[in-house]
Amino acid sequence: MSLGEVPFRLVTVSAGTSDPSTTRMLADRAVQAVVARLRESGRNTSAQVIELAPIATEIAQSLVSGYPAEAVQNAIEQLTVADALIVSTPVYKAGISGLFKSFADLLDNDLLIAKPVLLAATAGSARHAMVVDDQLRPLFAFLRALPAPTSLFAAPEDWGSPDLGKRIDRAAAELAALIVSGIGRDIADGGWGGYQHAFGGNATRAERTTADVDFDTDLMRLARGGN
């Protein structure tokens, strides 16, 4: 890493509830692989983990009140400044964790625009293998994030298989390439003005005062009664 170069910030969101949690274990293996790939490219990485289970009550309260509790707001702020995410959820009854979905429901729609994301899920049966791509990928497409092409899934029988390690390595290589290329930042910078944003939201470039608002956009001209 060159002098003065800021390390990449990698943030993991884990919705596992058991201890130890296979959901967290899968995320940790992905983190290790991504960090190794980034170091090979000459860049250091700081890695943080957001465990949703300890703040489950605050997540529920935030959904009801409409305002993020302090612990939830702290988690959202970590996502805001992250260069990339690894998200890992358990699968229950052919669906992603309700805890994970509840947290996602609290995120501003523009918070993760073009942010690279590695998608992961665990389950007690291989019958759930498609849930990660069937449910997680559309969710992050709605949030306009930039998921890596390869997703991760682990059932009990996968933990002893070398194929899981190969898939983790491939997914890590894809996420690292997205981070190093800066394509997510370029996409967000180039198209930011064309997206709808929440005024006063949590996104890094959210408009928080009237001084931040561009009144010369097509939408604002229409709002003022112009052509």
C-alpha positions as CSV (number, residue, x, y, z in Angstrom):
1,M,0.0,0.0,0.0
2,S,1.4,3.4,-1.0
3,L,2.0,6.1,1.6
4,G,-1.1,7.9,2.6
5,E,-3.4,5.4,0.8
6,V,-6.5,4.7,2.8
7,P,-7.3,1.0,3.3
8,F,-10.5,-0.4,1.7
9,R,-13.3,-0.7,4.2
10,L,-15.1,-4.1,4.0
11,V,-18.2,-4.5,6.1
12,T,-19.9,-7.8,6.9
13,V,-23.6,-8.1,7.8
14,S,-24.4,-11.4,9.5
15,A,-27.9,-12.4,10.5
16,G,-26.9,-15.7,12.2
17,T,-28.5,-16.3,15.6
18,S,-26.8,-19.4,16.9
19,D,-23.4,-19.5,18.7
20,P,-21.3,-20.6,16.9
21,S,-23.1,-19.5,13.7
22,T,-22.5,-21.1,10.4
23,T,-23.8,-17.9,8.8
24,R,-21.1,-16.0,10.5
25,M,-18.5,-18.7,9.7
26,L,-19.3,-18.5,6.0
27,A,-19.0,-14.7,6.0
28,D,-15.7,-14.9,7.9
29,R,-14.3,-17.3,5.3
30,A,-15.4,-14.9,2.5
31,V,-13.8,-11.9,4.4
32,Q,-10.5,-13.8,4.7
33,A,-10.5,-14.6,1.0
34,V,-11.3,-11.1,-0.1
35,V,-8.7,-9.5,2.2
36,A,-6.1,-11.9,0.9
37,R,-7.0,-11.0,-2.7
38,L,-6.8,-7.3,-2.0
39,R,-3.4,-7.7,-0.3
40,E,-2.2,-9.5,-3.4
41,S,-3.1,-6.4,-5.3
42,G,-1.1,-4.2,-2.9
43,R,-4.0,-2.8,-0.9
44,N,-4.7,-3.3,2.8
45,T,-8.3,-3.6,4.0
46,S,-10.1,-2.9,7.3
47,A,-12.9,-5.3,8.1
48,Q,-15.8,-4.8,10.4
49,V,-18.7,-7.1,11.3
50,I,-22.3,-6.1,12.0
51,E,-24.1,-8.9,13.9
52,L,-27.8,-8.4,13.7
53,A,-28.9,-10.7,16.5
54,P,-27.7,-8.5,19.3
55,I,-29.6,-5.5,17.9
56,A,-32.7,-7.5,16.9
57,T,-34.9,-5.6,19.5
58,E,-33.7,-2.2,18.2
59,I,-34.4,-3.3,14.6
60,A,-38.0,-4.2,15.5
61,Q,-38.4,-0.9,17.5
62,S,-37.0,1.1,14.5
63,L,-39.5,-0.6,12.1
64,V,-42.4,0.3,14.4
65,S,-41.3,3.9,15.2
66,G,-40.0,4.7,11.7
67,Y,-36.8,6.1,13.2
68,P,-33.6,4.1,13.6
69,A,-32.5,3.4,17.1
70,E,-29.0,4.3,18.0
71,A,-27.6,0.8,17.5
72,V,-29.3,0.5,14.2
73,Q,-28.2,4.0,13.1
74,N,-24.6,3.1,14.0
75,A,-24.9,-0.1,11.8
76,I,-26.3,1.9,8.9
77,E,-23.5,4.4,9.1
78,Q,-20.9,1.6,8.8
79,L,-22.6,0.6,5.6
80,T,-22.6,4.2,4.3
81,V,-18.8,4.4,4.5
82,A,-18.0,0.9,3.4
83,D,-16.2,0.3,0.1
84,A,-17.9,-3.2,-0.2
85,L,-20.2,-5.5,1.7
86,I,-20.4,-9.2,2.5
87,V,-24.0,-10.1,3.5
88,S,-24.8,-13.5,5.0
89,T,-28.2,-14.8,6.1
90,P,-29.6,-18.1,7.3
91,V,-32.5,-19.5,5.3
92,Y,-35.7,-20.6,7.1
93,K,-38.7,-22.3,5.3
94,A,-37.4,-21.4,1.8
95,G,-36.9,-17.7,2.7
96,I,-34.2,-15.4,3.9
97,S,-34.1,-14.5,7.6
98,G,-36.8,-12.2,8.7
99,L,-34.2,-10.4,10.9
100,F,-32.0,-9.7,7.8
101,K,-35.0,-8.5,5.8
102,S,-36.2,-6.2,8.6
103,F,-32.7,-4.6,8.7
104,A,-32.7,-4.2,5.0
105,D,-36.2,-2.5,5.2
106,L,-34.6,0.2,7.3
107,L,-32.0,1.2,4.7
108,D,-32.5,4.2,2.5
109,N,-33.1,3.1,-1.1
110,D,-30.1,5.1,-2.2
111,L,-27.7,4.0,0.5
112,L,-26.0,1.2,-1.4
113,I,-26.1,2.6,-5.0
114,A,-23.4,0.7,-7.0
115,K,-21.7,-0.6,-3.9
116,P,-20.1,-4.0,-4.5
117,V,-21.7,-6.8,-2.5
118,L,-21.0,-10.5,-2.0
119,L,-24.2,-12.5,-1.3
120,A,-24.1,-15.5,1.0
121,A,-26.6,-17.8,2.8
122,T,-26.6,-20.9,4.9
123,A,-29.3,-23.5,5.5
124,G,-29.9,-26.9,7.0
125,S,-30.7,-28.4,3.6
126,A,-29.4,-28.1,0.0
127,R,-33.1,-27.7,-1.0
128,H,-32.6,-24.0,-0.1
129,A,-29.6,-23.5,-2.4
130,M,-31.4,-21.2,-4.8
131,V,-32.8,-18.8,-2.1
132,V,-29.6,-16.7,-2.1
133,D,-30.1,-15.9,-5.9
134,D,-33.9,-16.0,-5.8
135,Q,-34.3,-13.6,-2.9
136,L,-31.1,-11.9,-1.9
137,R,-30.1,-10.9,-5.4
138,P,-33.4,-9.2,-6.3
139,L,-33.3,-7.4,-3.0
140,F,-29.9,-5.9,-3.7
141,A,-30.9,-5.2,-7.3
142,F,-33.8,-3.1,-5.9
143,L,-31.3,-1.3,-3.7
144,R,-29.2,-0.7,-6.9
145,A,-26.1,-2.3,-5.4
146,L,-23.5,-4.2,-7.4
147,P,-23.6,-7.9,-6.4
148,A,-20.7,-10.1,-7.4
149,P,-21.7,-12.7,-10.1
150,T,-20.9,-15.7,-7.8
151,S,-23.0,-16.1,-4.7
152,L,-22.2,-18.4,-1.7
153,F,-24.4,-21.1,-0.2
154,A,-23.5,-23.7,2.4
155,A,-25.6,-26.6,3.7
156,P,-24.2,-29.0,6.4
157,E,-22.7,-31.3,3.8
158,D,-20.8,-28.5,2.1
159,W,-18.5,-27.6,4.9
160,G,-16.2,-30.6,4.3
161,S,-16.2,-30.2,0.5
162,P,-13.3,-28.6,-1.4
163,D,-15.9,-27.2,-3.8
164,L,-17.1,-24.7,-1.2
165,G,-13.5,-23.4,-0.8
166,K,-13.2,-23.0,-4.6
167,R,-16.5,-21.1,-4.8
168,I,-15.5,-18.8,-1.9
169,D,-12.2,-18.1,-3.7
170,R,-14.0,-17.3,-7.0
171,A,-16.5,-15.0,-5.3
172,A,-13.8,-13.3,-3.4
173,A,-11.8,-12.7,-6.6
174,E,-14.9,-11.2,-8.2
175,L,-15.6,-8.9,-5.2
176,A,-11.9,-7.8,-5.0
177,A,-11.9,-7.0,-8.7
178,L,-15.0,-4.8,-8.3
179,I,-13.5,-3.0,-5.4
180,V,-10.1,-2.4,-7.0
181,S,-11.5,-1.3,-10.3
182,G,-13.5,1.5,-8.7
183,I,-16.4,0.8,-11.1
184,G,-19.0,1.2,-8.4
185,R,-17.7,4.6,-7.4
186,D,-17.6,5.6,-11.1
187,I,-21.2,4.4,-11.6
188,A,-22.5,6.2,-8.5
189,D,-20.6,9.4,-9.4
190,G,-21.7,9.5,-13.0
191,G,-25.4,8.7,-12.3
192,W,-26.1,10.1,-8.9
193,G,-28.1,13.1,-10.1
194,G,-30.4,10.8,-12.1
195,Y,-31.5,8.7,-9.1
196,Q,-34.2,9.6,-6.6
197,H,-32.9,10.3,-3.2
198,A,-34.2,10.6,0.4
199,F,-33.8,14.2,1.6
200,G,-31.9,14.1,4.9
201,G,-31.1,10.4,4.3
202,N,-28.1,8.3,5.3
203,A,-26.4,8.1,1.9
204,T,-23.0,9.8,1.8
205,R,-24.2,12.4,-0.7
206,A,-27.7,12.8,0.6
207,E,-29.1,16.3,0.5
208,R,-29.5,17.5,4.1
209,T,-30.1,21.3,3.7
210,T,-31.7,23.4,1.0
211,A,-28.2,24.5,0.0
212,D,-27.6,20.9,-1.1
213,V,-30.6,20.8,-3.5
214,D,-30.1,21.2,-7.2
215,F,-33.1,23.2,-8.3
216,D,-32.1,23.0,-11.9
217,T,-32.9,19.4,-12.6
218,D,-35.8,18.4,-14.9
219,L,-37.8,17.1,-11.9
220,M,-37.3,20.2,-9.9
221,R,-38.2,22.4,-12.8
222,L,-41.5,20.4,-13.2
223,A,-42.1,20.8,-9.4
224,R,-41.8,24.6,-9.8
225,G,-44.3,24.5,-12.6
226,G,-41.8,24.9,-15.4
227,N,-41.7,23.0,-18.8
